[in-house]
Amino acid sequence: MIEPRPLLITGAGGFVGRQVVRQALALGHQVVAMDSVTAGIPEGARIVAGDLGDQEARGEALGDGVCAVIHLATVPGGAAEADPAASRRINLDASYDLLLEASAFGNRLRFIFASSIAVFGDPMPAHVDDATPLSPKMIYGGHKAMIEQAVALFTNRAMIDGLSLRLPGILARPQAPSGMKSAFISNLFHALKAGEAFVCPVSPLATIWAQSLDTCARNVLHGLMYDPAYLPPAYALTLPALRFTMGDLVEEIARQCGSRAELVSFVPEPALEAAFGAQPPLFTPAAEQAGFVADRDLGALVASALTALA
């Protein structure tokens, strides 16, 4: 049943945000789409142009009340590391203020917070599961972990009905400055699709967790309908993801693009290999029981990611 009040999506002009808006509209939701950059937000949403750190813009987006909030707006990893003050302003202070303002309506609205696997830090343990403790190393991961705690606090106090979803890598992003240290994974798709040489900064045996854009958006929207009985006490779930090697990804992209895997050379950078190329086996039973999914296999993920580039 579609709620009479709109769904607020922050970061609606971003890579994931645009797809979440598109799918939400297709499901029949009324959508308020908030972002400081509004180009590319699908038609049909009520657009609020404004910075998340602007109290007036947040007030306009929340209006007289919303049925739920999907909070995607963020300063991404590399940009957060380069400018910790900007990360604190948006990823921490503005996010906390949004929680307060959303809870003020007093109807315990569903609040979905897009967290990140960066909360686990690096190096990661031998495997990651629902009991793995958070140990962020980057500013981005630290601020995400702090807001996870705020979501849990507000939920425990019956102020919201919150859920933090830890997103893996999402493929494949546009070839443009994104502020994300993991952007090289998406750039690989662009290079092989164009038949161009590419220098990969991690080794062919580097292991990566990822979802396609379409699967990520479906998971985020599924968060609006999840059964709280499946939730761990922290009100946070690590999303299911495929785990594959960079070498296998190169081969599959080349196969589907009719390109040559030999166009890719590997020149590992130790810091990137440690942060994005040493992701261990991942076990996500709580999320899977609650109905969240990974892509079917690497072929399906690559096909979906290439479609997103079209």
PyMOL commands that set and color helices and strands:
alter all, ss='L'
color gray80, all
select helices_A, chain A and resi 15-26+55-62+77-82+84-103+117-120+139-156+183-194+213-222+228-230+246-257+261-263+270-276+285-289+298-309
alter helices_A, ss='H'
color red, helices_A
select strands_A, chain A and resi 7-10+31-35+46-49+68-71+110-116+161-167+169-171+198-200+207-212+236-238+242-245+264-266
alter strands_A, ss='S'
color yellow, strands_A
deselect
rebuild
show_as cartoon
